[in-house]
Amino acid sequence: MRVERQIWGHIPLLHITPNEDIEAPLPTVIFFHGHMSAKEHNLHYAYQLAEKGLRVILPDAHLHGERSEGLDGVQISLRFWEIVLTSIEELSFLHEEIHKQGLAVGEPGVGGTSMGGITTLGAMAVYPWIRAAAVMMGAGNYVELAQAQMTQYESRGFQLPISLEERQQMLSTLAMFDSERNLTKFNGRPVYFWHGEQDVTVPFEPTYRLFKDLKKQYEAVPDNIVFKREREVGHAVNRSGMLEATEWLAKHLAE
């Protein structure tokens, strides 16, 4: 396995391949990390995918990893949706670059943990080229989640740095990426969900509700959507979930 640190455009990333033959076209996955994390923290996913013959791109999200601007946790949290939407926008560039460099066999898959899973679901609403997805403790209810976050900040005494008009504009923008408002955009593409029922960071119920709503859209291809629930687990993917997700991506990208 080969791991290379590269910069594509202005995005620092880790480029992982099964062997030294880094130029050969391969099934490819772009995998996003979580909030307050960084690209290297998902190397165990990349290792499993590379072992199965896939190329993996692990980018640093805006304000994270090598792109850190020295902000504290609260400052970064207040910019959560800016970070998510930036990653969705940058995914288009990464997709173009993969094809420009002739690196992929077919279209890539996309996945991520926590904020990366949230990013993945938003991307599914706007990029029909995504071939398969793995959503690890993510959420697609953008508008509902943003409203809950703002209520939580305000209840803790934080003055949100946006006007009422800006808040409405933000929610209007997030609605464009909200899975619950874009169910048909999934178009039967393979999606694997993993979520712990005891998760208090990204609540379990809204994501499970999304899965049940999507199941109706997947009646013709029921095997293309899976939800793995862990009853006693919180906001941390266990080993079996990680292995299942990487197996899912490898299977559907090799078809």
N, C-alpha and C positions, 0 to 999 in steps of 0.2 A: 504494500500500500504506500502511496506517495501523498504527502501533505505539503502543499505550497502556499505560502502567504503571498497574495497578489493584491493589486489595487486596480479595479475596473472603473474607469471614469474617476469618481471621487470616493468610491466605495471600497473600503478594505474588506477582504474576504479570505477565507481558507478554501483552497481548491483541492479536493481529495479525489484520487483515482485508485483503481485496484492495483495498478502496477506502474512501471516506469513509462509505459506507452501512453503518455498523457495526451497526445494529439489525436488518437483514434476516436471516432464518434462512438458514444456510449449512451445507454439510457441514463437520464440525468434527473437529479432532484435538487431543488433550491429549498433550503431549510432555514427557517427563522428562529432565533432565540427569544427568550422571555424578557420581561421587564426587569431592569437592573442587572441583566446578565450580559453575555457577550458571545461572539461566534464560537470560541474554543470550548464553551461549556456544553456544546452539542456534538462534540467529536465522537462520543460513543454511538450516536445515531449514524454518523458518517462512516465509522468503522464497520458497523453491521451492513450498511448499504454497499460500501466498497467491497466487502467480502462476497457480496452477491453479484458483483460485476458492474455496479453503478458508479457514475461520476456524481460527486456531491459538491454543491456550492453553499458555503456558510458565510453569509454577509453579516457585518456589524450594522445594527440599526442606528438610525439618527440618534445622537447624544449618548451612544453606548460604545463600550470597548475602545477601540482606537479613535472613535469619533467623540469621545467624552469631552465635555466642555467644563468639567469641574463643578457641575451643579449638584446640589444635595438631593436626597430622595424625594422631598416634597416638591422641589422645583421641577424635577423630572416627571413626577406623577401628574402635576398640573399640565404637562405638555404631552400626556399619554396619547391622545388622539392625533396630535400633530405627528408623533413618532409613527403610529400605525399607518396613517395615510401616506406619509413619506415612504414607508416601506412598500406599500402597495404601488405607489408611483414608480419607485425604483425597480420593482419587479419587472416592469415593462422593459426597462433598460437592460437588466440582466438577461432577460429572455432574448432580446435582440442580439446582445453580445455573444450569447451561447451559440446562436445560429451563425452569426458573422464569423466566429472562429471555427465553425464546423465541428463543434464538440458533441452535439447531441444526436442520438438516433431517435427520430420522431420528436414529439413535443415533451417538455419536461413535466415532472410532477412537482408539487409544492407541499411543504409541511411545516410544522412548527410547534413549539411548546409555549403554553400560556399566552403571552402577548403575541408570540409567533403563530399560535393557533388562531387567535383572533384575526391577525393579519391574513392568514390563509383563507379563512371564511369570507372576509371582505374581498379578497382577490378573486374568489370563485364567482362573485357577483358581477365582475367586470371583465374578466379575461376568459373567453371561451376556449382558449388554447390549452389551458391547464388540463393535463391528461388524467391525473389522479391526485388525491389529497389525503394527508394524514393530519388530523386536528387533535392535538394532545392538550387536554384541559383548556380548550379555547372556547370562544363564544361568538355567535353571529348576531346577537340582538343588540346591535350598535346603539340605537337610539335609547332603548330601555336601560342599557348598561351606563351610557353617558349620563343620563338623567339621575340614576342612582348614585353615580360617583359624585356629581355636583351636589346632590343633597347631603351626601356623607361629608364632603369637604366643609360645607356651610354649617353642618351640625357640630363640627369640631372647631368652629370659629374662624375658618379661613375665608378671607374676602376674595372671591374669584375675580381675576383681572379682566373680566369681559362684561360688556353691557348686556342688557336683556335682548337687544337686537342682535348682537353678535352671538349670543347663546342660541337664538332661534336659527340663525344662519348656519351655525355649526351643526345643529340637529338636522337641519334640512340637508346639509352635505352628507352627514353620516347615514341618512336614510337611503342614499344611493348605493351604499355598500351593505346595508342591513339584510342579512340572510332571510329574515322572516318576511321581508317585503320583496324578495327576489328569488323565491323558491324555484321558479321555472328556469332560472339561469343555471342551475346545477345540471340540468339536462342529462340526468342519468349517469354522470361521470362518477367513477369510483371514489368513495369517501369513507375513510376510517375515522371513527371518533373514539377517544379514550377519555374517561372522566371519573374522578373519585367522588363518591356521594358526600363525603365529609369536607369537600372543598369550600372554604370560606373566602377565598381570594377571587376565584371565578366560579360563581355558584353553579351547581350541578343542574338544577331543575330547568332553567331556560335552555340550556344546550340539549338536554334530553327532550324537551318539548319541540325544539327545532328538528331533532332527529325524527320524532314521530310524525311531524308535519311533512318532512321530506320523504318519509317512507311511502306516503300516498303518491308522490311524484315518481317514485321508483318502482311502481307496480310491475312494469314490464321488465325491469332488471333488478329484482330484489336482492341478488347477491352482490350488487355494487355498493351497498351501504351497510355498514356494520357499526354498532355502538357497544363498546366494551365498558361496562360499569363496574367499579370496585366499591363495594359497600363500606369497607372500613378504612378507606384511603382518603387523604386530604389532597393538598396542592403539591403533589410530587408524583411523577410517573414512576411506577415500579418497573422492574426488569422485564416482566412478562409483557407489559404494555409496550415497552420500547421494542422488544423483539417482534411482537405481532405487527406493530406499525411498519417497521422496516421490511418485514416479510410481505406485507400488503403492498407497499410501494413497489418493491422489486417484482412481485408477481404481475401487477397491472401495467408496469412500464415495460415489461419484457414481452407483453402480448402483441 
